[in-house]
Amino acid sequence: MKSKDFADCLTRYFTVYLPGVKNVSVNTIRSYRDTFSLFLSYCRDFEKKNLSKLEFKDVDAELIRRFLEWLETERSNSASSQNQRLAAIRAFFRYAQCEFPQYYAITSKILDMPFRKTAKPVIGYIHKDVLTELLSLPDQGTLSGKRDFALLCLLYDTGARVQEIVDLKINDIRLESPAVAKLTGKGRKTRIVPLLSETEKILREYLSSRCSGTDYRLDEPLFVNRLRQKLTRSGVAYIVNKYAESLAENGGNLDITISPHTFRHTKAMHLIQADINIIYIRDLLGHTDIKTTEVYARADTEMKRRALEKLTLNLPQSQQPSWIGDRDLLGWLNGLCRE
């Protein structure tokens, strides 16, 4: 095996395996790329390794551990950020384990490295009355206002990821009955999501205003900026944040930070609360594993439990005898229910 086997394997991973075999999205490749750029920079600057001659035997679990420790101490990365980096590293070594079984001992130790425990955040979602207020803010007398209104409604109605929304083209939307949107999600997988009749009307009005008197193609992006360029993820975040701030300034009851992804959580929680079959919710959100969808069901149960715990009831003190201080526990148990 050549001395630069690690570099060759990493190159094939990014240029052949991820885009060609796994067919992952550009954003996923970028995320993995950023992790390895950071990791290789650490190896060069702090471990004094020659990257062009890096071998698998040089990259072991102990090196990965030091890298994660460096992320925490020098870059102040949170446990979740460290877990994200470790997940990208483990994904590569899972690939390398099949490509180079002779390095099984090295790769298996890296794959066995545990993720750090993190506190499970409570899923934040927008309550229905707040959502109604938020959707009333865009000025529908302007084209940009109609676009923003359609964007917010589509984010909620489809429960789409923000990247799925910005990737939508005009011909991905069917406005004839039954109205649907074709979303392309993680792994380039497509799914067809039905649209409510209200959303269909909103989109129809937006497209009628946007395409009126201008040349357009059906393969153009559905949502564009003032320069008629594809709206970006940051552009969507800016629009959502603009109306969230406006709502807060006008006294809106906002108890969470609203982002584009909050609409996805909101749709899921509203469906759970409406007792919609969780299999349908899984398919709507494009989850590959039902366990991912069950998070929303557990979150809803937890919220109900916390609400019940806030109730204060003046219950009478128990008159049952206590065994505290009684060494004869068995005798106490035997005498509990005697008349």
Secondary structure, DSSP 8 states (H G I E B T S, - for coil): --TTHHHHHHHHIIIIIIIIIS---HHHHHHHHHHHHHHHHHHHHTS---GGG--GGGS-HHHHHHHHHHHHHTT---HHHHHHHHHHHHHHHHHHHHH-GGGHHHHHHHHT---------------HHHHHHHHT-S-TTSHHHHHHHHHHHHHHHH---HHHHHT-BGGGEE-SSS-EEEEE-GGG-EEEEE--HHHHHHHHHHHHHHHTTS---TTSBSSB-TTS-B--HHHHHHHHHHHHHHHHHTT----S---HHHHHHHHHHHHHHTT--HHHHHHHHT-SSHHHHHHHHHHHHHHHHHHHHT---------S---TT-S-HHHHHHTTT--
